[in-house]
Amino acid sequence: MIVNDPDLLPLNPPGDDGKQKAQQDGDFAARVSESYDSIELLLAAREEAVEAETKAKAAGETLLPFVKEDQRQAQNGFSSGGGGLTDAARKQTTFTAVGSADDADSPAPIGAINPELGRLSDARSVVTNSLDEFMEQGAAPASTLPNEEDGLTRIVPRATAAGPPLIDSAALNEPIPETRGQQGLEDVHVNELLKMTIQYGASDLHLTVNLPPMVRKDGMLTPLPFVCAREQHTQRIIYDILRADQIEIFERKHELDFSYGVKGVGRFRFNVYRQRGSMAAAMRVIPNIIPTMEQLKLPPILRDLTRKHAGLVLVTGPTGSGKSTSIASMIDIINNERECHILTIEDPIEYLHTHKRSMINQRELGGDTDSFNNALRAALREDPDVILVGEMRDLETISAAITLAETGHLVFATLHTRCAAATIDRIIDVFPAHQQEQIRIQLATSVEAIVAQQLLPRPGGGRIAAIEIMIATAAVRNLIREGKTYQIASIIETGQQYGMQAMDRVLAELYRAGTVTFEEAATRAIDRENFSRLVKGY
């Protein structure tokens, strides 16, 4: 708490009659040094005020206003003779800072300290310029002024002309980060943020400290019109929608996945995590209506894959490439066309399917099963015809999925790989060396197709999928069995009669059609030289 300190405001700008010449003695230097120290005191007071306001808001306290006495009289009391305040003016320039109603010793509110800092900085700028004029006249060399190392050199650098003050008064009056933006986050519910995400046409919402809530639209992050979030904001917003058991899991593991629905808005996939000791969250929009293959502009060969009765169909690509949406569209085709039992194992459940011609059961990790591996082992006793594995994360899950595909089930699964050849290598490399030969044989027998996709932004807005398709022909199966995955790309390139298409060729076609830019397509190409040749038409 700052109370009745007459030294906090030692300087004020002179009147319109011009700048006053500095006195050619050590008292002048002492006043400049005093100005610097006073600014430091106010800066320290502002830091204290920021901390106090934060604590008061968290405790629900009410902050009382800053009380200043006779400020106008103090400003008029600037001495024309010495460049400083008269004794009478110093006595009048006292002020008292009253804090919160619950703490009489709390610091002054920052809203009152900032203007004082700005005014003091302007005053010091005037005195600094006066000192420069004084030094230019050669009245007294800088070395004769007292406290050079402790005071003056911090304010006026050696052998420099008059320049801007070290503290910019305009910068001092800028709002602190938590006040930047248009809306506060104190009373905002996550539902409001999710609704705005839908209204913006975005695919993701991100919440982290020191930034406003961010949304991803067409692959680019854009801030929502809110202030920068503080740690207490993110924690409150996220904890508001968590159950007690979810909070306990998060506090233990520091990560949490779950799905969340807002009536009349949509469903969302949440990932809550910690970064640098504070809470953050990534929220993915899940449309209520499953899009059709025609709406997604998926190749017709994918519809043929839904009519298979056994085998492994892998949909791969980086995070946010639309894998879940593509698989949901394929599952919906089976649900509409076949009388069978569809079982999904997801973390969390994203698209909600309803019973149509098929019976469909959806299991979620955490709520319905402990792990993908446990759920897949139990699936053999649940009489499924089609199984969806949300993600093949580890050796046990991959092994179980391959076994289910071998035993007469149609299995859909996802991996985070860029192309078909890399997908085969990724699966085999998960296993120890002594098992890899066996896995090659099993995979060559069970795999039916690999669909690798990327989402590229369109120049005019929106995104489009670039999809590579590998169909497991006899030649492909033989290459997998012999470990010659590096030759799979050439088989895909020449296998268009089977419905195959290579990623680089698809990217070149999208560029020639004007759907994507050359730079964007080139950065996504598997082989940039091959892509450039395809763009040129040979």
GINORGI-V822312 format. One record per pair of residues at least 6 apart in sequence whose ideal C-beta (glycine too) atoms are under 7 Angstrom apart, sorted by the first residue. I is the first residue (numbers start at 1). J is the second residue. D is the distance in whole Angstrom. If there is no record, write none. Layout:
i:I j:J d:D
i:I j:J d:D
//
This chain:
i:1 j:97 d:6
i:1 j:99 d:6
i:1 j:105 d:5
i:1 j:106 d:6
i:1 j:107 d:6
i:2 j:45 d:5
i:2 j:97 d:5
i:2 j:107 d:7
i:2 j:108 d:5
i:3 j:96 d:5
i:3 j:97 d:7
i:4 j:94 d:5
i:4 j:96 d:6
i:6 j:90 d:5
i:6 j:91 d:6
i:6 j:93 d:6
i:6 j:94 d:6
i:7 j:38 d:6
i:8 j:38 d:5
i:8 j:41 d:6
i:8 j:42 d:6
i:9 j:38 d:7
i:9 j:74 d:7
i:9 j:93 d:5
i:9 j:116 d:7
i:9 j:120 d:6
i:10 j:31 d:7
i:10 j:34 d:5
i:10 j:35 d:6
i:10 j:38 d:6
i:10 j:84 d:6
i:10 j:85 d:6
i:11 j:35 d:5
i:11 j:84 d:6
i:11 j:120 d:7
i:11 j:123 d:4
i:11 j:124 d:6
i:11 j:127 d:6
i:12 j:75 d:5
i:12 j:78 d:5
i:12 j:85 d:7
i:12 j:123 d:5
i:13 j:122 d:6
i:13 j:123 d:5
i:13 j:126 d:5
i:14 j:20 d:5
i:14 j:78 d:6
i:14 j:126 d:7
i:19 j:126 d:6
i:19 j:129 d:7
i:19 j:130 d:6
i:20 j:80 d:6
i:20 j:83 d:5
i:20 j:130 d:7
i:21 j:130 d:7
i:21 j:134 d:7
i:22 j:28 d:5
i:22 j:83 d:6
i:22 j:130 d:4
i:22 j:131 d:6
i:22 j:134 d:5
i:23 j:82 d:6
i:23 j:83 d:7
i:24 j:134 d:7
i:24 j:139 d:5
i:24 j:140 d:5
i:26 j:145 d:7
i:26 j:146 d:5
i:28 j:83 d:7
i:29 j:145 d:4
i:29 j:146 d:6
i:29 j:147 d:6
i:29 j:151 d:7
i:29 j:152 d:6
i:30 j:146 d:7
i:31 j:83 d:7
i:31 j:84 d:5
i:31 j:127 d:7
i:32 j:127 d:6
i:32 j:128 d:7
i:32 j:131 d:6
i:32 j:151 d:7
i:32 j:152 d:6
i:32 j:155 d:6
i:33 j:147 d:5
i:33 j:151 d:3
i:33 j:152 d:7
i:35 j:123 d:7
i:35 j:124 d:4
i:35 j:127 d:6
i:36 j:151 d:6
i:36 j:154 d:6
i:36 j:155 d:5
i:38 j:120 d:6
i:39 j:117 d:7
i:39 j:120 d:6
i:39 j:121 d:7
i:39 j:124 d:7
i:39 j:167 d:6
i:42 j:113 d:6
i:42 j:116 d:6
i:42 j:117 d:5
i:42 j:120 d:7
i:43 j:117 d:7
i:45 j:107 d:6
i:45 j:108 d:6
i:45 j:113 d:5
i:46 j:110 d:6
i:46 j:113 d:5
i:46 j:114 d:7
i:46 j:117 d:7
i:48 j:107 d:4
i:49 j:107 d:5
i:49 j:108 d:6
i:49 j:109 d:6
i:49 j:110 d:4
i:49 j:113 d:6
i:50 j:110 d:6
i:50 j:176 d:6
i:52 j:99 d:6
i:52 j:106 d:5
i:52 j:107 d:5
i:53 j:63 d:6
i:53 j:109 d:7
i:53 j:110 d:6
i:56 j:63 d:6
i:56 j:100 d:5
i:58 j:232 d:6
i:61 j:100 d:4
i:61 j:101 d:6
i:61 j:102 d:5
i:62 j:100 d:6
i:62 j:101 d:5
i:63 j:99 d:7
i:63 j:100 d:5
i:63 j:109 d:5
i:64 j:98 d:5
i:64 j:99 d:7
i:64 j:100 d:7
i:64 j:101 d:6
i:65 j:109 d:7
i:66 j:97 d:6
i:66 j:108 d:5
i:66 j:109 d:5
i:66 j:112 d:3
i:67 j:95 d:7
i:67 j:96 d:5
i:67 j:98 d:6
i:68 j:95 d:4
i:69 j:94 d:6
i:69 j:95 d:6
i:70 j:92 d:5
i:73 j:92 d:5
i:74 j:89 d:5
i:74 j:92 d:5
i:74 j:93 d:4
i:77 j:85 d:6
i:77 j:86 d:5
i:77 j:88 d:6
i:77 j:89 d:2
i:77 j:92 d:6
i:78 j:85 d:6
i:79 j:85 d:6
i:79 j:86 d:5
i:83 j:127 d:6
i:83 j:130 d:6
i:85 j:93 d:7
i:97 j:107 d:6
i:97 j:108 d:3
i:99 j:105 d:7
i:99 j:106 d:3
i:99 j:107 d:6
i:100 j:106 d:5
i:114 j:172 d:6
i:114 j:173 d:5
i:115 j:173 d:7
i:117 j:172 d:5
i:118 j:169 d:4
i:118 j:172 d:5
i:118 j:173 d:5
i:121 j:165 d:6
i:121 j:167 d:4
i:121 j:169 d:4
i:121 j:172 d:6
i:122 j:169 d:5
i:124 j:165 d:6
i:125 j:165 d:4
i:128 j:155 d:6
i:128 j:156 d:6
i:128 j:165 d:6
i:129 j:162 d:5
i:131 j:156 d:6
i:132 j:156 d:7
i:132 j:161 d:7
i:132 j:162 d:4
i:135 j:142 d:6
i:142 j:148 d:7
i:142 j:158 d:7
i:145 j:152 d:6
i:155 j:166 d:7
i:177 j:210 d:7
i:177 j:228 d:5
i:178 j:227 d:6
i:178 j:228 d:6
i:178 j:230 d:6
i:179 j:227 d:6
i:180 j:227 d:6
i:180 j:228 d:6
i:181 j:212 d:5
i:181 j:225 d:6
i:181 j:226 d:5
i:181 j:227 d:4
i:181 j:228 d:7
i:182 j:225 d:4
i:182 j:226 d:7
i:183 j:225 d:6
i:183 j:226 d:5
i:183 j:227 d:7
i:184 j:227 d:6
i:185 j:226 d:6
i:185 j:227 d:6
i:185 j:229 d:6
i:185 j:233 d:4
i:188 j:237 d:7
i:189 j:240 d:6
i:190 j:237 d:5
i:190 j:240 d:7
i:190 j:241 d:6
i:191 j:262 d:5
i:193 j:205 d:6
i:193 j:213 d:5
i:193 j:224 d:7
i:194 j:205 d:6
i:194 j:262 d:6
i:194 j:265 d:6
i:194 j:268 d:6
i:194 j:283 d:7
i:195 j:262 d:7
i:195 j:265 d:5
i:196 j:224 d:6
i:197 j:205 d:4
i:197 j:215 d:5
i:197 j:285 d:6
i:198 j:265 d:6
i:198 j:266 d:6
i:198 j:285 d:7
i:200 j:215 d:5
i:200 j:217 d:6
i:201 j:217 d:6
i:202 j:215 d:4
i:202 j:216 d:6
i:202 j:217 d:4
i:202 j:285 d:7
i:203 j:216 d:5
i:203 j:284 d:7
i:203 j:285 d:5
i:204 j:215 d:7
i:204 j:216 d:4
i:204 j:282 d:6
i:204 j:283 d:7
i:204 j:284 d:5
i:204 j:285 d:7
i:205 j:213 d:6
i:205 j:215 d:5
i:205 j:283 d:4
i:206 j:214 d:4
i:206 j:282 d:6
i:207 j:213 d:5
i:207 j:229 d:6
i:207 j:234 d:5
i:207 j:237 d:6
i:207 j:280 d:6
i:207 j:281 d:5
i:208 j:229 d:7
i:208 j:234 d:7
i:208 j:275 d:7
i:208 j:280 d:4
i:209 j:229 d:5
i:209 j:230 d:6
i:209 j:231 d:5
i:209 j:234 d:6
i:209 j:278 d:5
i:210 j:228 d:6
i:211 j:223 d:7
i:211 j:228 d:6
i:211 j:229 d:7
i:212 j:223 d:4
i:212 j:224 d:6
i:212 j:226 d:5
i:212 j:227 d:6
i:212 j:228 d:6
i:212 j:229 d:7
i:213 j:224 d:5
i:213 j:226 d:6
i:213 j:229 d:7
i:214 j:221 d:5
i:214 j:222 d:7
i:214 j:223 d:6
i:215 j:222 d:6
i:215 j:224 d:6
i:218 j:457 d:5
i:218 j:461 d:6
i:218 j:462 d:6
i:218 j:463 d:6
i:219 j:457 d:5
i:219 j:463 d:6
i:231 j:278 d:4
i:234 j:278 d:6
i:234 j:279 d:5
i:234 j:280 d:6
i:235 j:279 d:5
i:238 j:272 d:6
i:238 j:279 d:6
i:238 j:281 d:5
i:239 j:247 d:6
i:241 j:260 d:6
i:246 j:256 d:6
i:246 j:258 d:7
i:249 j:256 d:6
i:250 j:256 d:4
i:250 j:272 d:6
i:254 j:273 d:7
i:254 j:274 d:5
i:255 j:273 d:5
i:256 j:272 d:4
i:257 j:270 d:7
i:257 j:271 d:5
i:257 j:347 d:6
i:257 j:348 d:5
i:258 j:270 d:5
i:258 j:348 d:5
i:259 j:267 d:6
i:259 j:268 d:7
i:259 j:269 d:6
i:259 j:348 d:4
i:259 j:349 d:5
i:259 j:350 d:7
i:260 j:267 d:7
i:260 j:268 d:5
i:260 j:270 d:5
i:261 j:267 d:5
i:266 j:285 d:6
i:266 j:286 d:7
i:266 j:287 d:7
i:266 j:288 d:6
i:267 j:286 d:4
i:267 j:288 d:7
i:268 j:283 d:5
i:268 j:284 d:6
i:268 j:285 d:6
i:268 j:286 d:6
i:269 j:283 d:7
i:269 j:284 d:4
i:269 j:286 d:6
i:269 j:348 d:6
i:269 j:350 d:6
i:270 j:281 d:6
i:270 j:283 d:5
i:271 j:281 d:7
i:271 j:282 d:5
i:272 j:279 d:7
i:272 j:281 d:5
i:273 j:280 d:6
i:286 j:350 d:5
i:286 j:351 d:6
i:290 j:328 d:5
i:290 j:329 d:6
i:290 j:332 d:5
i:290 j:351 d:5
i:291 j:325 d:6
i:291 j:329 d:6
i:292 j:329 d:6
i:293 j:302 d:6
i:293 j:303 d:6
i:293 j:329 d:5
i:296 j:325 d:7
i:296 j:326 d:7
i:296 j:329 d:6
i:296 j:465 d:7
i:297 j:465 d:7
i:298 j:326 d:6
i:298 j:329 d:7
i:298 j:467 d:7
i:299 j:467 d:6
i:299 j:469 d:6
i:299 j:501 d:7
i:301 j:469 d:6
i:301 j:499 d:3
i:302 j:330 d:6
i:302 j:451 d:7
i:303 j:333 d:6
i:305 j:313 d:5
i:305 j:330 d:7
i:305 j:448 d:7
i:305 j:449 d:5
i:306 j:330 d:5
i:306 j:333 d:5
i:306 j:334 d:5
i:308 j:410 d:6
i:308 j:448 d:6
i:309 j:410 d:6
i:310 j:405 d:7
i:310 j:408 d:5
i:310 j:409 d:6
i:310 j:410 d:6
i:311 j:405 d:6
i:311 j:410 d:6
i:311 j:446 d:6
i:311 j:447 d:7
i:311 j:448 d:3
i:312 j:401 d:7
i:312 j:402 d:6
i:312 j:405 d:4
i:312 j:411 d:5
i:312 j:413 d:7
i:312 j:446 d:5
i:312 j:447 d:5
i:312 j:448 d:6
i:313 j:412 d:5
i:313 j:448 d:5
i:313 j:449 d:5
i:314 j:413 d:6
i:314 j:415 d:6
i:314 j:423 d:6
i:314 j:450 d:5
i:314 j:451 d:7
i:315 j:323 d:5
i:315 j:326 d:6
i:315 j:327 d:5
i:315 j:412 d:7
i:315 j:414 d:5
i:315 j:451 d:5
i:316 j:414 d:7
i:316 j:415 d:5
i:316 j:416 d:7
i:316 j:417 d:4
i:316 j:423 d:5
i:316 j:450 d:7
i:316 j:452 d:5
i:317 j:323 d:5
i:317 j:452 d:6
i:317 j:453 d:5
i:317 j:454 d:6
i:318 j:416 d:6
i:318 j:454 d:7
i:319 j:416 d:7
i:320 j:455 d:7
i:321 j:453 d:5
i:321 j:454 d:5
i:321 j:455 d:5
i:322 j:453 d:6
i:322 j:455 d:5
i:322 j:465 d:6
i:323 j:414 d:5
i:323 j:453 d:7
i:324 j:350 d:5
i:326 j:451 d:7
i:326 j:453 d:7
i:327 j:388 d:6
i:327 j:412 d:5
i:327 j:414 d:7
i:328 j:351 d:4
i:330 j:412 d:7
i:331 j:342 d:6
i:331 j:353 d:7
i:331 j:388 d:6
i:332 j:353 d:7
i:334 j:340 d:7
i:334 j:342 d:6
i:334 j:358 d:6
i:334 j:386 d:6
i:335 j:342 d:6
i:335 j:353 d:6
i:335 j:356 d:5
i:335 j:357 d:7
i:335 j:358 d:5
i:335 j:360 d:6
i:336 j:356 d:5
i:336 j:357 d:6
i:337 j:357 d:7
i:338 j:357 d:6
i:338 j:358 d:6
i:339 j:357 d:6
i:339 j:358 d:6
i:340 j:358 d:5
i:340 j:385 d:4
i:340 j:386 d:6
i:341 j:358 d:7
i:341 j:359 d:5
i:341 j:383 d:6
i:341 j:384 d:5
i:341 j:385 d:5
i:342 j:358 d:5
i:342 j:360 d:4
i:342 j:385 d:7
i:342 j:386 d:5
i:343 j:361 d:5
i:343 j:379 d:6
i:343 j:382 d:6
i:343 j:384 d:4
i:343 j:387 d:5
i:344 j:362 d:5
i:344 j:363 d:7
i:344 j:388 d:4
i:345 j:363 d:5
i:345 j:369 d:7
i:345 j:372 d:6
i:345 j:375 d:4
i:345 j:376 d:7
i:345 j:388 d:7
i:345 j:389 d:6
i:345 j:390 d:6
i:346 j:362 d:7
i:346 j:364 d:6
i:346 j:390 d:4
i:347 j:364 d:7
i:347 j:365 d:4
i:347 j:390 d:5
i:347 j:391 d:7
i:348 j:364 d:5
i:349 j:362 d:5
i:349 j:364 d:5
i:353 j:360 d:5
i:353 j:362 d:7
i:363 j:369 d:5
i:363 j:375 d:6
i:365 j:371 d:7
i:369 j:375 d:4
i:372 j:389 d:6
i:372 j:393 d:7
i:372 j:397 d:4
i:373 j:396 d:4
i:373 j:397 d:5
i:373 j:400 d:6
i:376 j:389 d:7
i:376 j:397 d:7
i:376 j:400 d:4
i:376 j:401 d:7
i:376 j:404 d:6
i:377 j:400 d:6
i:379 j:387 d:6
i:379 j:404 d:7
i:384 j:409 d:6
i:385 j:409 d:7
i:385 j:410 d:7
i:386 j:410 d:5
i:387 j:404 d:6
i:387 j:409 d:5
i:387 j:411 d:5
i:388 j:412 d:5
i:389 j:397 d:7
i:389 j:401 d:5
i:389 j:411 d:7
i:389 j:413 d:4
i:390 j:414 d:7
i:391 j:414 d:5
i:392 j:398 d:5
i:392 j:401 d:6
i:392 j:413 d:5
i:392 j:415 d:6
i:395 j:430 d:5
i:395 j:431 d:6
i:398 j:427 d:6
i:398 j:430 d:6
i:401 j:411 d:5
i:401 j:413 d:5
i:402 j:442 d:5
i:402 j:443 d:6
i:402 j:446 d:6
i:404 j:411 d:5
i:405 j:411 d:5
i:405 j:446 d:4
i:406 j:442 d:6
i:406 j:445 d:7
i:406 j:446 d:5
i:415 j:423 d:6
i:415 j:426 d:6
i:417 j:423 d:4
i:417 j:426 d:5
i:417 j:452 d:7
i:418 j:452 d:6
i:418 j:526 d:7
i:419 j:452 d:5
i:419 j:468 d:6
i:419 j:503 d:6
i:419 j:526 d:5
i:420 j:450 d:4
i:420 j:452 d:6
i:420 j:468 d:6
i:420 j:470 d:4
i:420 j:488 d:6
i:420 j:492 d:6
i:421 j:485 d:5
i:421 j:486 d:7
i:421 j:488 d:4
i:421 j:489 d:6
i:423 j:450 d:5
i:423 j:452 d:7
i:424 j:443 d:7
i:424 j:480 d:6
i:424 j:485 d:5
i:424 j:488 d:7
i:425 j:485 d:5
i:427 j:443 d:6
i:428 j:436 d:5
i:428 j:439 d:6
i:428 j:440 d:6
i:431 j:439 d:5
i:440 j:480 d:6
i:440 j:481 d:6
i:440 j:483 d:6
i:441 j:481 d:6
i:443 j:480 d:6
i:444 j:477 d:4
i:444 j:480 d:4
i:444 j:481 d:4
i:447 j:472 d:5
i:448 j:472 d:5
i:449 j:469 d:7
i:449 j:470 d:6
i:449 j:471 d:5
i:449 j:472 d:6
i:450 j:470 d:4
i:451 j:467 d:6
i:451 j:469 d:6
i:452 j:468 d:4
i:452 j:503 d:6
i:453 j:465 d:5
i:453 j:466 d:7
i:453 j:467 d:5
i:454 j:466 d:5
i:454 j:524 d:5
i:455 j:463 d:5
i:455 j:465 d:6
i:456 j:463 d:6
i:456 j:464 d:6
i:456 j:466 d:6
i:456 j:510 d:7
i:456 j:516 d:5
i:456 j:520 d:6
i:456 j:521 d:7
i:456 j:524 d:6
i:457 j:463 d:5
i:457 j:520 d:7
i:458 j:464 d:6
i:458 j:515 d:6
i:458 j:516 d:7
i:459 j:517 d:6
i:464 j:510 d:7
i:464 j:515 d:6
i:464 j:516 d:7
i:466 j:503 d:6
i:466 j:506 d:5
i:466 j:507 d:5
i:466 j:510 d:6
i:466 j:524 d:7
i:467 j:506 d:6
i:468 j:492 d:7
i:468 j:501 d:6
i:468 j:502 d:6
i:468 j:503 d:4
i:468 j:506 d:7
i:469 j:499 d:6
i:469 j:500 d:5
i:469 j:501 d:5
i:470 j:476 d:6
i:470 j:488 d:7
i:470 j:492 d:5
i:470 j:500 d:6
i:471 j:495 d:7
i:471 j:498 d:5
i:471 j:499 d:6
i:471 j:500 d:5
i:473 j:495 d:7
i:473 j:498 d:6
i:475 j:491 d:5
i:476 j:488 d:6
i:476 j:491 d:6
i:479 j:485 d:6
i:479 j:487 d:5
i:479 j:488 d:6
i:479 j:491 d:7
i:489 j:502 d:7
i:492 j:500 d:5
i:492 j:502 d:5
i:493 j:502 d:5
i:503 j:526 d:5
i:504 j:525 d:5
i:504 j:526 d:6
i:504 j:527 d:6
i:504 j:530 d:5
i:504 j:531 d:4
i:504 j:534 d:6
i:505 j:534 d:6
i:507 j:521 d:4
i:507 j:524 d:6
i:507 j:525 d:6
i:507 j:531 d:6
i:508 j:531 d:6
i:508 j:534 d:4
i:508 j:535 d:5
i:510 j:516 d:5
i:510 j:521 d:6
i:511 j:518 d:6
i:511 j:521 d:5
i:511 j:535 d:6
i:512 j:535 d:7
i:521 j:531 d:7
i:522 j:528 d:6
i:522 j:531 d:6
i:525 j:531 d:4
//
